[in-house]
Amino acid sequence: MENLNEKKRKIIQNIVELDDLSILLKIEELLMNFKMPEKEGSVQETPSVYQSKIHLTESQKKMLHDAENEIEKGNFYLHEEVKKMTEEWLK
């Protein structure tokens, strides 16, 4: 059976060899959930580049939740679509 240090080394090596950013972000999120317990009045979202917590009001939390639900339903525009709509609007 592997000891703790051998297991860590193998995991680190696998991470180093990863080329998929989405997997790395999931690993980072998982690690942050173990290292950063939630505090009252703050929301733990996917860690940002700066690894900070953002303090939001209940109204802001609701707006974010509603926006995420809309995205999950497919109610959003891609950047290219917005650019085309803007070009049409400016004509």
C-alpha positions in Angstrom: 0.0 0.0 0.0 1.2 3.5 -0.9 2.2 5.8 1.9 0.8 9.4 2.1 3.8 11.0 0.4 3.7 8.6 -2.5 0.0 9.2 -3.0 0.5 13.0 -3.0 3.4 12.7 -5.5 1.3 10.6 -7.9 -1.7 13.0 -7.6 0.6 16.0 -8.2 2.2 14.4 -11.2 -1.3 13.7 -12.7 -2.2 17.3 -12.2 1.0 18.5 -13.8 0.2 16.4 -16.9 -3.4 17.7 -17.2 -4.2 19.9 -20.2 -7.9 20.5 -19.4 -8.6 23.8 -17.6 -12.1 22.7 -16.6 -10.7 19.7 -14.7 -8.1 21.9 -13.0 -10.7 24.4 -12.0 -12.8 21.6 -10.5 -9.8 20.3 -8.5 -9.1 23.8 -7.3 -12.8 24.2 -6.2 -12.7 20.9 -4.4 -9.5 21.9 -2.5 -10.8 25.3 -1.7 -14.0 23.8 -0.2 -11.8 21.8 2.3 -9.5 24.8 3.1 -12.0 27.7 3.3 -15.0 27.0 5.6 -18.0 29.2 5.0 -18.5 32.2 7.2 -21.9 33.8 7.8 -22.6 36.6 5.3 -20.3 35.3 2.6 -20.8 33.1 -0.4 -18.3 30.4 -1.4 -18.4 30.4 -5.2 -16.0 28.8 -7.6 -12.7 30.3 -6.5 -11.6 33.4 -8.4 -8.1 34.1 -9.6 -7.5 35.9 -6.3 -9.1 33.2 -4.2 -11.2 35.7 -2.3 -14.6 35.6 -0.8 -17.2 38.1 -1.9 -19.7 39.5 0.6 -23.1 39.8 -1.1 -26.5 41.0 0.1 -29.5 38.6 0.0 -30.8 40.6 -3.0 -27.5 40.1 -4.9 -27.4 36.4 -4.1 -31.0 36.0 -5.4 -30.0 37.9 -8.6 -27.0 35.5 -9.1 -29.1 32.5 -8.4 -31.8 33.7 -10.9 -29.2 34.3 -13.6 -27.6 30.9 -13.1 -31.1 29.3 -13.5 -31.6 31.3 -16.8 -28.2 30.1 -18.1 -29.1 26.5 -17.2 -32.3 26.9 -19.2 -30.3 28.2 -22.2 -31.6 31.7 -21.9 -28.4 33.6 -22.8 -26.6 35.1 -25.8 -23.2 34.2 -27.0 -20.7 37.0 -27.5 -20.8 36.7 -31.3 -24.6 37.0 -31.2 -24.4 40.1 -29.1 -21.9 41.6 -31.5 -24.2 40.9 -34.4 -27.2 42.4 -32.6 -25.1 45.5 -31.8 -24.0 45.9 -35.4 -27.7 45.7 -36.5 -28.8 48.2 -33.8 -26.1 50.7 -34.9 -27.1 50.7 -38.6 
